[in-house]
Amino acid sequence: MNLPRDAGMFKFDRRRWRMLGHFATGLLDFYNRMIVSDVDEILVVDPRAAANLVDHIVDKYGNVRTAPKNISPLCLELIHLPG
């Protein structure tokens, strides 16, 4: 679906991610951890590293005081080419 953007939508994606970042920062005042992603993204962990994502994060960054403020996963764009 293509939604036309008017002049007010200038740099929409950059502004949207900045807003999500600020929102996430506010939530971190109440929660130790959270995940912010786009609606079409899936986070998985390498099965050699841990059984699931929560275990991996706890094993790697269990101490909240020393954990990084944000973690950026490797992102891959998968395209289905039927054929």
CYANA upper distance limits for C-alpha pairs under 8 A (distance plus 0.5 A):
  5 ARG  CA      9 MET  CA      6.16
  6 ASP  CA     10 PHE  CA      8.16
 11 LYS  CA     15 ARG  CA      6.74
 12 PHE  CA     16 ARG  CA      6.42
 13 ASP  CA     17 TRP  CA      6.65
 14 ARG  CA     18 ARG  CA      6.71
 15 ARG  CA     19 MET  CA      6.66
 16 ARG  CA     20 LEU  CA      6.74
 17 TRP  CA     21 GLY  CA      6.56
 18 ARG  CA     22 HIS  CA      6.80
 19 MET  CA     23 PHE  CA      6.65
 20 LEU  CA     24 ALA  CA      6.52
 20 LEU  CA     36 VAL  CA      8.12
 21 GLY  CA     25 THR  CA      6.63
 22 HIS  CA     26 GLY  CA      6.84
 23 PHE  CA     27 LEU  CA      6.89
 24 ALA  CA     28 LEU  CA      6.78
 24 ALA  CA     34 MET  CA      8.16
 24 ALA  CA     36 VAL  CA      7.65
 25 THR  CA     29 ASP  CA      7.58
 26 GLY  CA     30 PHE  CA      8.20
 27 LEU  CA     31 TYR  CA      6.66
 28 LEU  CA     32 ASN  CA      6.58
 28 LEU  CA     33 ARG  CA      7.38
 28 LEU  CA     34 MET  CA      8.02
 32 ASN  CA     64 VAL  CA      7.39
 37 SER  CA     41 GLU  CA      6.86
 43 LEU  CA     53 LEU  CA      8.21
 44 VAL  CA     52 ASN  CA      8.02
 44 VAL  CA     53 LEU  CA      6.83
 45 VAL  CA     49 ALA  CA      7.51
 45 VAL  CA     50 ALA  CA      7.34
 45 VAL  CA     51 ALA  CA      8.23
 45 VAL  CA     52 ASN  CA      6.65
 45 VAL  CA     53 LEU  CA      5.90
 45 VAL  CA     56 HIS  CA      7.78
 46 ASP  CA     50 ALA  CA      7.24
 47 PRO  CA     51 ALA  CA      6.20
 47 PRO  CA     52 ASN  CA      7.88
 49 ALA  CA     56 HIS  CA      7.22
 50 ALA  CA     55 ASP  CA      6.68
 50 ALA  CA     56 HIS  CA      5.65
 51 ALA  CA     55 ASP  CA      7.19
 51 ALA  CA     56 HIS  CA      7.92
 52 ASN  CA     56 HIS  CA      6.80
 53 LEU  CA     57 ILE  CA      6.72
 54 VAL  CA     58 VAL  CA      6.65
 55 ASP  CA     59 ASP  CA      6.38
 56 HIS  CA     60 LYS  CA      6.49
 57 ILE  CA     61 TYR  CA      6.08
 57 ILE  CA     62 GLY  CA      7.44
 58 VAL  CA     62 GLY  CA      4.78
 58 VAL  CA     63 ASN  CA      8.47
 61 TYR  CA     66 THR  CA      7.92
 61 TYR  CA     67 ALA  CA      5.61
 61 TYR  CA     68 PRO  CA      8.35
 62 GLY  CA     67 ALA  CA      7.81
 63 ASN  CA     67 ALA  CA      6.59
